[in-house]
């Protein structure tokens, strides 16, 4: 059972801090999963990234604020995207019966494995379109 002090602290935590902690934890868990799956230890990862093992330990121990550069290096070395940002394509807009209709589509990128050694990035299939309708009449 949590104390009232802990509950009060949790309620007063800013939303951006909550999001940061969630993202950080998710990244660290995923990186550790990938290292285990690929049979790479922290020392080997440090050598591949030209880093000190102590720096990798900080990255994976919650003592480091990942930069986009460090995430890009990790993604390149592990062969898996660690961060995905949906990209919005140009939307189509048209009017039907007094309604303005807008069609939005988003594209995501993923690694496509035909062979185990293939590290090419390719377009994934597009997601389902999101339709927005506004009555202008």
N, C-alpha and C positions, 0 to 999 in steps of 0.2 A: 504494500500500500504506500502511495506517495504522500509526502508531507504537503501541507498547505503552501509552504515556501516553494517547493518544486513546481506545484501546480501554478502558482502565481508567476514564477519565472517563465514557464512554458507559455502561458497566456500572453506574456508581455514580449515574447520574442518576435522581432520584426519578420514580416513575410519573406523578405529577401534572404534573411539568415536561414530560415527554414528551407527555402528552395536550395540555397547553396549547400547546406548540410546534406540534403537528400541527393543532389547531383553528385557531390563529392563521394558520398558513400557508394552510390551506384557505380561510379567510375572505378573506384578502388576494388570493389567486388568483381566487376567485369574484367579488369586488368589481371587480377589474381586468377580468375577462371581461365583466361586465355593463356597465361603463363603455365598453368597446370596442364591444360589441354595440349600445349605445344612442347611440353617437357623442358621449359626454360626456367632456370632459377634467377633470382634477383642479381646475382653476381654476373651471370652471362648477359642478362639484359643491360646491365650497367656497361659492360664491355662493348656491346653492340651499339649503344647510344653514346659512347665515349663520355660516360659519366662515372662518378665515384659510386661504389656500392652504398655508401652512406646517404647519398642524394636520392637514390632509388628507394631506400628504406624510408626516407622522409616523405617521398611522393606517396608511397603506399601505406604510410602510417598516420596520415592525417596532419602532418606538419608542413604541408606545402600547398600553395595556391597554384594549381595548374594554370599555365599559360596556354594560349592557342598553339604556340610553337611547340611546347612540350607534348601536348595532345596530338599534334600532327606527327611529331617524331615517333611517338608510341604507336599511332595508327599505322604509319608506314612500316615500322619494324614488325608489328604483330600481324599486319596484313588485313586488318579489320577496322572499319570506321568506329571510332569511339564517340563521336559527336555528329549528330545529323540535324541539319536545319532545313525544314521544308522550304522549297523555292516555289513562289507563285508564278505561274505562267501568265501571259497576257490574257485578260478575260474577254469573253465575247459578250456583247450587250446588244439587245434588240427589244423592240416594243411589239406587244401582242395584245389586242383588245384593251388598250389603255394601261397595260402593265409594262413596266420596264423590267426586262429579264436579264440577269447577269449570270454567266456561267463561269465559275472559278475552277481551275484544276491545279493540282499541286504535283510536283515531281520530286521523287526521292531517289537517292543513289544508293546502290548496294553493290557488294562484291559478288561477282558471278563466277563460280568455280566450275569450269569444265574439267580441269585437271588440278591436282593438288598443288602443282607448282605455278599455276597461272595467277598472276597478281594484278591483272587488268581490272580497272573499274569500268563499269558499264551502266547504262541507264536501266533502271528497273521499270516495270510496267507502271503506267500512270495510275494514280488512285482514282476512286470514283469521283465524278464532278460534283461540286456543291452548287446548287441552284438557289439564287436569291431573287425574289420577286417583290417589286415595289409597285403599289397602285398609284398611278399618277392622275387618275381620273377623278 
